[in-house]
Amino acid sequence: MKAPVIEAKDLNLTFETNDGPVHALKDVNLTIDRGEFVSFIGPSGCGKTTFLRCIAALEQPTSGVLTVNSMTPENARQERSYGYVFQAAGLYPWRTIAGNVKLPLEIMGYAKAEQDERVRKVLSLVDLEGFGKKFPWQLSGGMQQRASIARALAFDADILLMDEPFGALDEIVRDKLNEELLKLWARTEKTIGFVTHSIPEAVYLSTKIVVMSPRPGRITDVIDSTLPRERPLEIRDSPEFLAIAHRVREGLRAGHAYEE
């Protein structure tokens, strides 16, 4: 039996602030297997992003155990086990799109020829062929976020962590990028952790939906999706989709608050 890609056991995180302790995560238990697409949904401040940052070794849990590829998050970071996509694209305006995508490869010391080949490959994966010489300000918000995803994919990590990457985009662009992300996931077979506030987005994208409560962040439900891997946008009108969305809403209500 293969070990989970990500496993949390009795995970807790408390921030010490001037106003006293803030309990961000409480008794979180979760396993994520290879190739799963797992969305985290819950109200603002419920610990979704905090948990993702713990996986990425950007935050340190107060207690409990967290492993990434059977390693500590710190060792997983050193092994380049994951790519991280933030809420904002975070592209340097003075670098071309190719230059932005290439940045982690430069830092990691890849040879120039391999940098160029990897940039070409990932720009093709996110449908940005021919845009490598453009600057970020010449691209739409959706295209900038696709470039950010390409940058996270450039060194071919097994895990992709995405912190509400489409939250600032309008619904039409968001739908398009949701479709493209599913195709990208199918082609690359990455394990994806995805933070969102949107119930339809969580249901449409995920093989597993983790519903979290208001602070202190607890998991109130883990829903294994019964939807097929091939998901046209029209599936969102199906009874099966609506039933899963209803269960997500109920899980959020059980946590006493929710956001659409």
C-alpha angles and dihedrals in degrees: 000000000000119000116246116264089228125019129177123188121188090332118186132175126185122182117210110221137170088259093052135270120335114206103213100168129021128190095331114183118179142143125201118192129209115286096014123137105217123185124197115208133176143112122303112286095022095122102259095129091036090058091048089050090051089055088051093048090243090120129034119226116231093222142348131057129287124179131183115195086348090301135099112271089249092056091044089055091051089050090052091237096157146031120217127214115194129206091260119049090237095202119165107244093213093056125075119241090260089048091052093049090047095052099091089046090054091050091049091051101243116168114262094245091053091046090055093047094049092048091051091049098048095043086055090049091057094041096250098123110148094024099087094103094048122098122236093253089059092061132074121250091258093051091048090054090050088053088052089053090049090053090053090050096046097095092042100239117182093230128057117196114195122187107201092306096174100039096107095048128096119257097257093052091042092054091050093050091047089057092047092047091055090051090048091050091050092050097045101032090215122164105245130200110191129185117205142157092206120096094198091049092050093049095044096050107034141088087189130023120202112202115203133196130227116278126339083054111232131164108249097177141002112204122196107208119234093195118117119257090245105072123175113192089252089070086079088077094053122109090237092055092046091049091055091046089052091053090050090052091049090051091051092048089050086061087056096243139049143173127213 
